[in-house]
Amino acid sequence: MRVPFLDLNAHHVPIRAELDAAIREVIDCGAFSGGRYVERFEEAFAKFCGASFAVGVGNGTDALWFTLLALGVGPGDEVITTPMTFMATAEAISYCGAKPVFVDIEEETYTMNPALLEQAITSRTKVIIPVHLFGQMADMDAILEIAKRHDLFVVEDACQAHGAEYKEGKAGSLGIAGCFSFYPGKNLGALGEAGGIVTSSEELKRTVQVLRDHGQDRKYHHSRIGWNGRMDGIQGAVLGVKLRRLSEANFARRTNAATYDKLLASAKQVIIPRVGKDRLHVYHVYAVRIQDRDGTLKRLSDRGIGCGVHYPVPVHLQPAYAFLGHRIGDFPVSEACGREFLSLPMFPELQPTQIEIVAQELREVTDL
Ligand SMILES: *Cc1c(COP(=O)(O)O)cnc(C)c1O
């Protein structure tokens, strides 16, 4: 039996009538770009995250870029993040004219290692971007404490962590801002491209609102050079429908992860994900580590199991960033993870029988 890596259809079938009605409403009233459906979603999402405001934008990359611009990041500045992330985190830094500076991840949680953070800070550092990789938040207390001591902003890359928690705080609510992607495959996904910024700073909210709309304070009056980064009305309406099911969907992901954990606990070749202290993981990705990752991936796909690799090449070793002059060995944990990470099928609707098949096949192919 085949098991897909992701099945968005299974997610959409039960809510199809509601999605159709929401889209019809937008078409009927013509609020296509920004407008009332985006505003309604912004209000609901801010509340969900425990922040005062949310600002809908075109995608998660826009969310990161506009937030950094609004914080005044520009040429000559440095922004610290991890190399084990999606390229967009670094791109947003580069598109401000600033330099990405990397800090390796922890072995346990695959998020920024606070013990290595301080040595990466220079007089040019402006912002720290911890990435809540795979749905687990970084060690925010330690990172926020260091940031405070050095008078730096913390912006959370929460693009994979909608609804994740650290102690009492939700992802996106602990830094000056949290940036989210609503790409279709994320825990909260649109039917197309969308993203959002949450913050409790009224000033920051206002600045990103101006930036996403061509730098306009009011129509055709431009106080700064902005961009077109507005959210579609249809995506706002769709996200409103899906947000109501996010907690339930995240619960299902955790249940699925617990089933994998149990079935794989005794598989010697497989390192299962670990959850850090005080964290609630929302398993955007269920990634295991395996020495012979590429061989395992091939054998699993031959058996009809859909897997992924997030991410095979850490950002500091990407050709696009060759000019930074990094070499193999600079960030050893990220590099080892890049060789060993294997993402197994994970979505809320994944069935226990499917998980059993994946675990069974994985045990077989790794025992060869
Ligand atoms: C998805 C993602 C982004 C970018 O979001 P887009 O909506 O695709 O632009 C940024 N950072 C991380 C960690 C992501 O997973």
The ligand as an SDF file (V2000), in Angstrom:
LIG
                    3D

 15 15  0  0  0  0  0  0  0  0999 V2000
    7.9630   28.0720    4.3610 C   0  0  0  0  0  0  0  0  0  0  0  0
    9.0450   28.7780    5.0710 C   0  0  0  0  0  0  0  0  0  0  0  0
    9.3990   30.1110    4.7950 C   0  0  0  0  0  0  0  0  0  0  0  0
    8.8760   30.8760    3.6260 C   0  0  0  0  0  0  0  0  0  0  0  0
    7.5160   30.9290    3.4670 O   0  0  0  0  0  0  0  0  0  0  0  0
    6.8710   31.1460    2.0130 P   0  0  0  0  0  0  0  0  0  0  0  0
    5.4220   31.3540    2.3230 O   0  0  0  0  0  0  0  0  0  0  0  0
    7.1230   29.9150    1.2160 O   0  0  0  0  0  0  0  0  0  0  0  0
    7.4910   32.3590    1.4100 O   0  0  0  0  0  0  0  0  0  0  0  0
   10.3420   30.7150    5.5950 C   0  0  0  0  0  0  0  0  0  0  0  0
   10.9620   30.0600    6.5980 N   0  0  0  0  0  0  0  0  0  0  0  0
   10.6730   28.7680    6.8720 C   0  0  0  0  0  0  0  0  0  0  0  0
   11.3850   28.1020    8.0080 C   0  0  0  0  0  0  0  0  0  0  0  0
    9.7200   28.0800    6.1110 C   0  0  0  0  0  0  0  0  0  0  0  0
    9.4630   26.8010    6.3800 O   0  0  0  0  0  0  0  0  0  0  0  0
  1  2  1  0
  2  3  1  0
  2 14  2  0
  3  4  1  0
  3 10  2  0
  4  5  1  0
  5  6  1  0
  6  7  2  0
  6  8  1  0
  6  9  1  0
 10 11  1  0
 11 12  2  0
 12 13  1  0
 12 14  1  0
 14 15  1  0
M  END
$$$$
